[in-house]
């Protein structure tokens, strides 16, 4: 793949051209020149788009597709197309398939599906074999097959001894254990945040306490065992405080938050729109404020789209019966960039690689091009025309966002939209 990117502003604090508008010449997928004005004697494809910016390729730490087993929700092939159009050169794929990804051969199957694709998949291996058989999987074997961490998507670890054993087992090979923060007994099948909104709507509430008690338990176990713990998609003020204190006490813990939990409060539920039924539930404006502060001070390590396609049968039904989840890849940058500065948004979109020990390419001469191209100032209302997923369950439909993705360059592939 040969191309010349013209008049592009580089956003990469490690590049000598950070914040400069330059040209980037790419030949056979390698950056061969970066300068303020590069000629094009070989007539390479020129990329010249309004307010063009470039950063290192983005990574999302929590993406679900469906394949194998739930191809009606999303296939891997189309899901990777969605990721590329949304600016992501790599994703961590959740194991919530049928069957779940709980063996090395299944991990290798997922890895094989992206060999000839511009987006790389880093599988998350299941922590336990199944809900009915909650014994630990062969995590070391899966790691050797390409799994980057281990967890059961949106399923809490009920038995504390399971988490203890998992942390002890993975510590020698530097493995990362994911523990979804919800005590199932306390959440008691709640469908929205337990608050005045749940009472006024007559919907069963899921209290903040259910998340916070689980986090307190998990941090206590981590303190006892050592190892590496990642707590995905926290949603409450107290959760931020607990993890901030744990980090101050040198525990090896990281965490993420879903972009929609930074953007919407539970007041959005008043019209019973099932696209707003997510897990963890939307919380209060006070929680949002604490979460945003947690992102800014580094307590929260990354923001994820928590992309979870669900078909129309799962969403177009009564609120109590609807599935939890929203797609989020397509709206991720525009939503992040509407809350934070562009520089902070890019930092968050690339931070996950370091956390999960994924090699990061540099924007330097001689490096393989792994780039995301975008316009940070383009404002638009997110509608169905912005959705590339098979499933259309977006919480951001009808929302004004800021920041338009042009596409990516990765693995000697070019995927660029000419949309202005």
Beta strands, then each sheet from edge to edge (+ up, - down):
strand 1: 3-10
strand 2: 21-27
strand 3: 30-35
strand 4: 45-47
strand 5: 53-56
strand 6: 58-64
strand 7: 88-93
strand 8: 120-125
strand 9: 149-150
strand 10: 176-178
strand 11: 192-193
strand 12: 205-206
strand 13: 228-231
strand 14: 253-258
strand 15: 302-304
strand 16: 307-308
strand 17: 371-381
strand 18: 400-410
strand 19: 413-416
sheet 1: 3+ 2- 1+ 4+
sheet 2: 3+ 2- 1+ 5+ 17- 18+ 19-
sheet 3: 9+ 8+ 7+ 6+ 16+
sheet 4: 10+ 13+ 14+ 15+
sheet 5: 11+ 12+
end
